[in-house]
Amino acid sequence: MVTEATHDTTELGNYFIANYPPFSAWSPQHVADARAALDRPPRPGTPLGLYLHIPFCRKRCTFCYFRVYTDKNAADVETYLKAIGREVELYAGRAGIGGRHFEFVYFGGGTPSFLSNEQLLRLVDRIGQHWSWDRAREVTFECEPGTLKQSKLETIKRIGVTRLSLGVEHFDDEVLAANGRAHRSAEIFRAYQWAREARFDQINIDLIAGMVGENDDRWRRTVAKAIELAPDSVTIYQLELPYNTEISRASKLSGDAPPVADWPTKRNWVDYAFGQFESVGYAISSAYTLVRPGPHAGFVYRDSNWHGADMIGAGVASFSHFQGVHYQNLDRWENYVQSLLDDGRLPIARALPISDEQRMIRELILQLKLGRLEDSYFQDKFGVNIRERFAEPFESLADEGLADLDGPGIRLTRGGLLRADGLLPRFFEPRYRNIRYT
């Protein structure tokens, strides 16, 4: 269900809000709307981004809810790379995309660094026959530390990656093992050193608060080790348990509560991490991110998406947002590959055209995760006075000490920022409250 998290316990279901309206409202009956949107002229000044889903992993983490595969061989990987290359080719000929340049590119997963040097270069070569990201402000590449070698990092840098994101999650080997992570702490430090030697513009590390086996001492040591690495930015998530994770399935079978920390504890851990990073010069950038001041301290992928950019998502189960239509690709390997390699059709499975009102709500709730909203932005772009339009939810946040409404903008307090996702359903249209998010 997509409801405000009012319980302290970590219950099963989605907490993290990635889009609006909820994914469960998207349907196959709107696929034609998505295809039509691809041939409409873009709104003037709308940035374009590309997301590439690489769904392979060495192991599936017990908390993972993404479309990933751990059982594919080299031939399977090559088939997939041909399919995603074909998908890019089909997009390149659409009227709404031709001639546009990417503002950002994001290699996500799964584990993009699962690919070998040769596989990665073949994929980029296939894409390069149709699209180029030479003008992109940011090219991000997600990595699992145990899949990296010096040569692979050099290849990743060579294809134009500017921001390397290391999926560290934790530095305690027992916690990593208990949560099904494939890497261990020694591989983190080795990979990080190689990444620094490769001279990426920005190195980000991910951490997760509340993993199985977490406690105060382990979390403090993890935060200390993260600070010692001195990454350019750090992303800290609070563990959630959507229904399709291994932890969730085991909990449903046993009838026992999932063995993870409650929400107040996770918020306290993130608050502690924020304070420690702030004490050495980092600045809070959103409900999840801190940055070390410098020339590459931003998140173009995040900020562009949260301000209404068009984004093409290529790959199995990938999500897109284009010209006011949300849509998702087929989410099964066989169907995705067949659609592209046998049928020669874009593998769109479900979609939802959204109104200007919904576009505005989408940007408002996503930008609220930054901890701040500028009234003038919504007035200028949508002609909406958000203080009047959302007077009730804003006043409720202020009454609860979660937001400050004084001044030219709206600001979340630290307490509000730490539970930002749980606050967002207050701004949903009534028909989208209390429904399943995905």
Legacy VTK file of the C-alpha trace (Angstrom):
# vtk DataFile Version 3.0
C-alpha trace
ASCII
DATASET POLYDATA
POINTS 438 float
0.000 0.000 0.000
1.104 3.560 -0.591
0.158 5.156 2.686
1.941 7.427 5.090
4.208 5.396 7.353
2.532 6.003 10.704
3.708 2.776 12.342
7.111 2.509 13.963
7.698 -1.056 12.792
9.049 -1.765 9.328
6.039 -3.323 7.664
5.955 -4.965 4.247
5.244 -2.678 1.315
6.699 0.330 -0.482
7.867 3.359 1.447
10.173 5.021 -1.081
8.239 7.204 -3.544
9.864 7.319 -6.991
7.050 8.644 -9.167
3.470 9.857 -9.332
0.779 8.698 -9.920
1.581 5.299 -8.368
2.767 2.532 -10.661
-0.315 0.436 -9.897
-2.391 2.991 -11.834
-0.467 2.338 -15.052
-2.097 -0.125 -17.455
-1.684 -1.855 -20.857
-4.662 0.068 -22.246
-2.516 3.221 -22.388
0.422 1.745 -24.333
-0.789 3.531 -27.467
-0.510 6.844 -25.604
3.139 6.142 -24.889
3.891 5.303 -28.506
2.116 8.455 -29.669
4.050 10.620 -27.207
7.327 9.494 -28.771
6.391 11.241 -32.007
5.190 14.520 -30.509
7.471 17.565 -30.611
9.058 18.052 -27.193
8.105 20.908 -24.928
10.647 23.709 -25.464
13.580 23.462 -23.109
12.747 19.976 -21.826
15.968 18.039 -21.084
16.334 14.433 -22.241
17.973 11.621 -20.315
18.732 7.959 -20.925
18.541 5.168 -18.352
20.107 1.808 -19.271
19.066 -1.146 -17.126
21.741 -3.836 -16.776
19.893 -6.566 -14.842
22.738 -8.955 -13.978
24.101 -9.641 -10.482
26.491 -12.126 -8.919
23.975 -12.664 -6.098
20.528 -11.364 -5.251
20.500 -9.358 -2.025
17.839 -10.400 0.455
16.377 -6.866 0.419
16.449 -6.424 -3.379
13.183 -5.711 -5.199
14.530 -4.883 -8.670
14.330 -6.977 -11.837
17.695 -8.763 -11.689
19.093 -12.118 -12.839
21.816 -14.219 -11.250
21.570 -17.254 -13.542
22.508 -15.901 -16.976
25.525 -17.123 -18.952
27.707 -15.248 -21.436
25.392 -16.086 -24.346
22.403 -14.767 -22.420
24.240 -11.543 -21.642
25.117 -11.097 -25.306
21.492 -11.656 -26.308
20.385 -9.016 -23.845
22.959 -6.512 -25.080
21.716 -7.047 -28.632
18.156 -6.469 -27.452
18.904 -3.261 -25.583
20.972 -2.050 -28.530
17.999 -2.718 -30.794
15.745 -0.829 -28.390
17.977 2.232 -28.584
17.932 1.973 -32.373
14.119 1.954 -32.416
13.987 5.019 -30.201
16.466 6.946 -32.289
14.045 7.086 -35.198
11.129 8.609 -33.265
10.188 12.190 -34.086
10.080 13.321 -30.466
13.666 12.225 -29.876
15.585 12.791 -33.110
18.099 15.608 -32.932
17.938 15.945 -29.153
21.003 15.602 -26.949
21.241 13.847 -23.613
21.566 15.922 -20.490
22.287 12.788 -18.471
22.876 9.062 -18.931
22.520 6.519 -16.132
23.748 2.922 -16.162
21.706 1.205 -13.431
20.849 -2.285 -12.371
21.280 -4.875 -11.289
25.003 -4.419 -11.623
26.317 -2.587 -14.701
29.858 -3.465 -13.632
28.901 -7.144 -14.025
29.655 -6.657 -17.729
33.133 -7.438 -18.967
35.246 -4.791 -20.672
34.417 -6.273 -24.060
30.682 -6.521 -23.370
30.554 -2.940 -22.138
32.417 -1.642 -25.177
30.128 -3.568 -27.538
27.066 -2.096 -25.835
28.407 1.440 -26.063
29.368 0.884 -29.696
25.818 -0.272 -30.521
24.341 2.776 -28.823
26.901 5.048 -30.445
25.670 4.101 -33.897
22.474 6.006 -33.114
22.999 8.280 -30.117
25.904 10.084 -28.501
26.273 11.406 -24.976
29.250 13.649 -25.726
27.251 16.666 -24.535
25.812 15.034 -21.413
26.375 16.959 -18.202
26.566 13.693 -16.251
27.060 10.005 -17.056
26.558 7.789 -13.995
27.613 4.159 -13.657
26.611 1.899 -10.747
29.170 -0.633 -9.526
29.367 -3.546 -7.124
32.890 -3.401 -5.621
33.639 -7.086 -6.082
33.126 -6.896 -9.859
35.788 -4.243 -10.402
39.349 -4.411 -11.670
41.659 -1.605 -12.630
41.161 -2.350 -16.307
37.381 -2.294 -15.996
37.444 1.058 -14.224
39.666 2.410 -16.978
37.119 1.170 -19.536
34.247 2.741 -17.611
36.112 6.036 -17.533
36.912 5.751 -21.251
33.245 5.502 -22.266
32.599 8.898 -20.717
31.409 8.136 -17.188
31.662 11.181 -14.931
30.040 9.872 -11.740
30.907 6.442 -10.400
28.486 5.107 -7.798
29.804 2.320 -5.574
27.201 0.094 -3.932
29.044 -0.222 -0.634
25.922 -0.482 1.594
27.993 -1.383 4.703
31.549 -2.005 5.833
30.864 -4.848 8.293
31.433 -8.245 6.667
28.892 -10.003 8.898
26.192 -7.517 7.926
27.104 -7.809 4.249
26.881 -11.611 4.445
23.592 -11.596 6.375
21.992 -9.467 3.661
23.241 -11.501 0.714
25.747 -8.976 -0.600
28.324 -10.524 -2.933
31.249 -8.313 -1.889
33.180 -7.877 1.357
34.902 -4.883 2.918
38.371 -5.620 1.515
36.955 -5.368 -2.014
35.414 -1.981 -1.181
38.728 -0.406 -0.201
40.559 -1.925 -3.164
37.931 -0.792 -5.676
37.748 2.687 -4.177
41.496 3.166 -4.492
41.430 2.045 -8.117
38.543 4.417 -8.791
40.477 7.332 -7.334
43.477 6.447 -9.467
41.217 6.480 -12.541
40.326 10.107 -11.674
36.555 10.078 -12.029
34.993 13.501 -11.682
32.736 12.306 -8.862
32.723 9.162 -6.756
29.560 8.404 -4.814
29.131 5.624 -2.259
25.806 4.129 -1.198
25.000 3.095 2.369
21.862 1.477 3.782
20.666 2.055 7.340
18.753 -0.790 8.937
20.103 -3.881 7.225
19.726 -7.254 8.938
22.284 -7.485 11.748
22.691 -3.722 12.133
23.275 -2.162 15.540
24.495 1.163 16.910
28.173 0.214 17.097
28.276 -1.326 13.632
26.550 1.682 12.120
28.912 4.151 13.786
31.925 2.212 12.526
30.469 2.121 9.010
29.902 5.882 9.041
33.452 6.451 10.302
34.932 4.298 7.547
32.824 6.055 4.920
34.119 9.420 6.112
37.702 8.133 5.980
37.252 7.347 2.283
36.223 10.981 1.685
33.872 10.318 -1.263
32.618 13.273 -3.259
29.068 12.361 -2.301
27.254 9.741 -0.274
23.741 8.339 -0.559
22.113 6.835 2.540
18.887 4.872 2.249
16.632 3.561 5.001
15.905 -0.110 4.350
12.366 -0.795 3.140
10.734 -4.151 2.439
8.562 -4.261 -0.697
6.602 -7.468 -1.037
8.939 -9.176 -3.495
12.116 -9.213 -1.383
13.463 -12.432 0.111
13.136 -10.964 3.601
9.466 -10.134 2.950
8.683 -13.569 1.572
10.323 -15.277 4.551
8.408 -13.046 6.948
5.078 -13.835 5.275
5.787 -17.579 5.380
6.834 -17.626 9.024
4.376 -15.066 10.317
7.216 -13.398 12.194
8.101 -9.723 12.025
10.948 -9.023 9.576
14.349 -8.908 11.340
15.136 -5.271 10.559
15.232 -2.122 12.636
12.126 -0.002 13.151
11.673 3.368 11.450
12.623 5.573 14.432
15.889 3.654 14.786
16.670 3.954 11.074
15.919 7.669 11.171
18.221 8.069 14.149
20.999 6.244 12.316
20.658 8.447 9.249
20.517 11.536 11.458
23.743 10.421 13.137
25.405 9.910 9.746
24.227 13.301 8.521
25.693 14.954 11.589
29.029 13.170 11.263
29.397 14.064 7.602
28.347 17.647 8.253
31.032 17.927 10.927
33.720 17.338 8.279
32.321 19.768 5.722
29.661 17.850 3.788
26.319 19.494 3.004
22.926 17.766 3.000
21.605 17.667 -0.561
18.373 15.695 -0.100
16.659 13.255 2.236
19.283 10.688 1.214
22.355 12.538 -0.025
25.316 14.530 1.208
27.912 16.228 -0.950
31.402 17.466 -0.339
31.601 20.989 -1.796
33.413 21.019 -5.120
32.965 21.396 -8.869
31.132 18.071 -9.262
28.950 17.988 -6.162
25.601 17.644 -7.911
23.202 14.965 -9.072
22.078 15.868 -12.588
20.087 12.638 -13.014
18.110 13.348 -9.853
17.562 17.049 -10.347
16.589 16.770 -14.011
14.080 14.007 -13.349
12.602 15.799 -10.356
12.119 18.933 -12.463
10.223 17.272 -15.318
12.855 16.028 -17.752
11.990 13.453 -20.387
13.734 10.157 -19.697
13.928 7.072 -21.890
14.411 3.890 -19.881
15.925 1.074 -21.945
16.087 -2.500 -20.687
13.815 -5.108 -19.160
11.213 -3.598 -16.761
12.668 -0.098 -17.197
10.575 2.974 -16.502
10.264 6.033 -18.740
8.659 9.448 -18.568
8.170 11.155 -21.914
6.032 14.121 -22.955
3.605 13.690 -20.078
3.249 9.893 -20.351
4.659 7.398 -17.871
5.386 3.918 -19.148
7.217 0.718 -18.270
8.823 -1.973 -20.395
7.894 -5.639 -20.351
9.188 -7.090 -17.094
9.990 -10.647 -18.144
13.225 -11.577 -19.924
11.620 -13.735 -22.596
8.964 -11.167 -23.481
11.419 -8.290 -23.568
13.896 -10.093 -25.823
11.179 -11.421 -28.134
9.593 -8.002 -28.586
12.871 -6.524 -29.784
14.762 -9.292 -31.550
11.830 -11.207 -33.054
9.048 -8.631 -33.428
11.121 -5.463 -33.828
8.804 -3.504 -31.528
9.462 -1.302 -28.532
8.708 -3.492 -25.480
6.230 -1.164 -23.760
3.964 -3.042 -21.325
1.918 -0.446 -19.455
1.535 3.319 -19.421
-0.353 6.279 -18.013
-0.835 9.704 -19.598
-0.911 12.343 -16.877
-2.609 15.713 -16.603
-0.877 19.035 -15.980
-2.156 18.833 -12.407
-0.498 15.438 -11.969
2.719 16.709 -13.535
2.722 19.483 -10.965
2.056 17.103 -8.054
4.779 14.775 -9.310
7.361 17.532 -9.324
6.202 18.879 -5.969
6.494 15.586 -4.102
9.816 14.688 -5.708
11.318 18.105 -5.032
10.073 17.984 -1.451
12.588 15.154 -1.000
15.245 17.843 -1.486
13.981 19.332 1.745
12.864 22.568 0.132
10.291 23.918 -2.302
10.429 27.265 -4.062
6.992 28.870 -4.449
8.074 30.816 -7.520
9.061 27.661 -9.431
5.533 26.255 -9.336
3.928 29.634 -9.945
6.091 30.257 -13.008
5.905 26.755 -14.500
2.365 25.673 -13.627
0.617 28.887 -12.600
-0.120 27.338 -9.193
0.206 28.892 -5.767
1.252 25.750 -3.907
0.630 27.286 -0.466
-3.020 27.772 -1.357
-3.428 24.586 -3.393
-1.903 22.403 -0.641
-2.721 24.508 2.414
-4.006 21.557 4.450
-1.028 19.192 4.060
1.504 21.990 4.483
-0.194 23.212 7.642
-0.295 19.681 9.025
3.453 19.341 8.465
4.089 22.668 10.179
1.849 21.744 13.128
3.806 18.513 13.586
7.142 20.317 13.488
8.088 18.717 10.184
8.129 21.832 7.986
8.842 25.548 8.229
6.459 27.666 6.150
8.016 31.042 6.958
10.095 32.782 4.332
10.023 32.704 0.541
10.172 28.911 0.304
8.910 25.872 2.167
11.494 23.920 4.117
11.386 20.559 5.825
12.901 20.450 9.281
15.522 17.780 9.979
12.788 15.596 11.416
10.695 16.081 8.290
13.609 15.390 5.972
14.386 12.103 7.709
10.862 10.825 7.012
10.232 12.652 3.738
8.881 9.691 1.753
6.334 8.913 4.438
4.946 12.447 4.172
4.404 12.556 0.420
1.052 10.707 0.220
-0.529 13.729 1.929
-0.171 15.506 -1.407
-1.641 12.704 -3.541
-5.014 13.035 -5.193
-7.618 11.212 -3.036
-8.059 8.358 -5.532
-4.366 7.480 -5.274
-4.183 7.334 -1.494
-4.439 3.979 0.218
-3.740 1.960 -2.913
-0.860 -0.368 -3.616
2.068 1.670 -4.918
3.369 -0.827 -7.486
LINES 1 439
438 0 1 2 3 4 5 6 7 8 9 10 11 12 13 14 15 16 17 18 19 20 21 22 23 24 25 26 27 28 29 30 31 32 33 34 35 36 37 38 39 40 41 42 43 44 45 46 47 48 49 50 51 52 53 54 55 56 57 58 59 60 61 62 63 64 65 66 67 68 69 70 71 72 73 74 75 76 77 78 79 80 81 82 83 84 85 86 87 88 89 90 91 92 93 94 95 96 97 98 99 100 101 102 103 104 105 106 107 108 109 110 111 112 113 114 115 116 117 118 119 120 121 122 123 124 125 126 127 128 129 130 131 132 133 134 135 136 137 138 139 140 141 142 143 144 145 146 147 148 149 150 151 152 153 154 155 156 157 158 159 160 161 162 163 164 165 166 167 168 169 170 171 172 173 174 175 176 177 178 179 180 181 182 183 184 185 186 187 188 189 190 191 192 193 194 195 196 197 198 199 200 201 202 203 204 205 206 207 208 209 210 211 212 213 214 215 216 217 218 219 220 221 222 223 224 225 226 227 228 229 230 231 232 233 234 235 236 237 238 239 240 241 242 243 244 245 246 247 248 249 250 251 252 253 254 255 256 257 258 259 260 261 262 263 264 265 266 267 268 269 270 271 272 273 274 275 276 277 278 279 280 281 282 283 284 285 286 287 288 289 290 291 292 293 294 295 296 297 298 299 300 301 302 303 304 305 306 307 308 309 310 311 312 313 314 315 316 317 318 319 320 321 322 323 324 325 326 327 328 329 330 331 332 333 334 335 336 337 338 339 340 341 342 343 344 345 346 347 348 349 350 351 352 353 354 355 356 357 358 359 360 361 362 363 364 365 366 367 368 369 370 371 372 373 374 375 376 377 378 379 380 381 382 383 384 385 386 387 388 389 390 391 392 393 394 395 396 397 398 399 400 401 402 403 404 405 406 407 408 409 410 411 412 413 414 415 416 417 418 419 420 421 422 423 424 425 426 427 428 429 430 431 432 433 434 435 436 437
